[in-house]
Amino acid sequence: MADNIKQAVIETDAYDEVLFSAEPKYYRSLPGELPNRLVQLTDEGKSKKEVWRAANAYRRMHDGMIDGDLNKGYASFGLGISFIHQIDPIDKVVDRIYSGVPEEQR
């Protein structure tokens, strides 16, 4: 995940996300040029297929989440975003999971 998206996730709660309707159902995204356009298309009554095409399917999710570009991509998160207050490196997460587990059982 791009560093700017990680920072935005920490600073965002579910009420800050934008919601658009696309195949197969709905997506919540951090706001940005493309996500806001997808909301506009949804509000205009465009079909889920049309909105999905405008989102260029999952390719634009990659542009948003991995490349950090919310002008041409979207970063989709659920309601749980409100509970994310820090993002740790994976080695720290694994260490926390294994804390208290004897070395021979790892």
DRENMARSE-185733 format. One line per 5 residues: number of its first residue (from 1); their letters; for each residue x, y, z of C-alpha. Coordinates in steps of 0.1 Angstrom, whole numbers, plus 5000, padded with zeros to 4 digits. Example, Ala and Ser with C-alpha at 12.3 -4.5 7.8 and 13.67 -1.06 7.14 Angstrom:
REM residues 2
1 = as = 5123:4955:5078 | 5137:4989:5071
END
This chain:
REM residues 106
1 = madni = 5000:5000:5000 | 5013:5035:4991 | 5026:5056:5020 | 5001:5084:5014 | 4972:5059:5015
6 = kqavi = 4985:5044:5047 | 4986:5079:5063 | 4951:5087:5049 | 4937:5055:5064 | 4951:5064:5098
11 = etday = 4935:5099:5096 | 4902:5088:5081 | 4870:5073:5095 | 4841:5057:5078 | 4822:5090:5076
16 = devlf = 4850:5104:5054 | 4847:5077:5028 | 4827:5082:4996 | 4803:5054:4984 | 4797:5044:4949
21 = saepk = 4777:5016:4933 | 4795:4993:4908 | 4797:4957:4900 | 4792:4935:4920 | 4777:4958:4947
26 = yyrsl = 4791:4989:4965 | 4825:5004:4972 | 4837:5027:4998 | 4868:5047:4989 | 4890:5075:5002
31 = pgelp = 4879:5106:4984 | 4898:5118:4953 | 4892:5128:4917 | 4882:5094:4904 | 4863:5082:4935
36 = nrlvq = 4843:5115:4935 | 4836:5110:4898 | 4823:5075:4904 | 4800:5088:4931 | 4787:5114:4906
41 = ltdeg = 4780:5087:4881 | 4762:5067:4907 | 4741:5097:4917 | 4733:5103:4881 | 4717:5069:4880
46 = kskke = 4744:5052:4858 | 4743:5014:4859 | 4767:4994:4880 | 4783:4981:4848 | 4788:5017:4836
51 = vwraa = 4803:5028:4868 | 4825:4997:4869 | 4837:5005:4834 | 4845:5041:4844 | 4865:5026:4874
56 = nayrr = 4884:5004:4849 | 4875:4975:4873 | 4902:4965:4897 | 4930:4981:4877 | 4921:5015:4892
61 = mhdgm = 4920:5001:4927 | 4957:4992:4921 | 4964:5027:4910 | 4948:5041:4941 | 4959:5017:4968
66 = idgdl = 4993:5006:4955 | 5004:5036:4935 | 4987:5061:4958 | 4970:5080:4930 | 4935:5090:4938
71 = nkgya = 4932:5111:4907 | 4931:5081:4884 | 4924:5053:4910 | 4904:5045:4941 | 4913:5031:4975
76 = sfglg = 4886:5008:4988 | 4881:5002:5025 | 4852:4991:5046 | 4836:5005:5078 | 4865:4991:5098
81 = isfih = 4887:5020:5086 | 4875:5039:5117 | 4894:5015:5139 | 4927:5017:5121 | 4950:5040:5141
86 = qidpi = 4984:5027:5131 | 4999:5005:5104 | 5028:4984:5116 | 5054:4965:5095 | 5046:4929:5091
91 = dkvvd = 5075:4917:5113 | 5061:4936:5142 | 5027:4921:5137 | 5041:4886:5136 | 5061:4893:5167
96 = riysg = 5029:4904:5185 | 5011:4873:5173 | 5039:4850:5186 | 5044:4868:5219 | 5039:4843:5247
101 = vpeeq = 5043:4813:5224 | 5073:4792:5233 | 5101:4792:5207 | 5098:4754:5201 | 5061:4758:5192
106 = r = 5067:4785:5165
END
